[in-house]
Amino acid sequence: MKRIKRFGVYQTAKVSAVIYFLIAAVFAFPFGIIMSLIPGRDMFPGFPFNSGIFFVLIPFLYGIVAFIMTAIGCLVYNLVTRWTGGIELEVETTSQNIE
């Protein structure tokens, strides 16, 4: 058994932010394009969802929130592992020739 004793806060948060940005982009960018093409969508003037730009910003907001929340989660995990010892996991070494 191996044990995760500590997470690198910045590196883990950075990876999480990029993953969440990409996931949100896959859905938000096409949805924003579709929303900007729908006629009569400005039933509520000034409402941020009326603009396709809003959907371009969503992945960035997801990334920022994911970075912050992952950093907080890593800090809490690193603190808790002092008392609990961390998460145990079993790893297996395989021999694969990657060419």
Secondary structure, DSSP 8 states (H G I E B T S, - for coil): -EEE----HHHHHHHHHHHHHHHHHHHHHHHHHHHHHSTT--SSTT-GGGSHHHHHHHHHHHHHHHHHHHHHHHHHHHHHHHHH--EEE----------
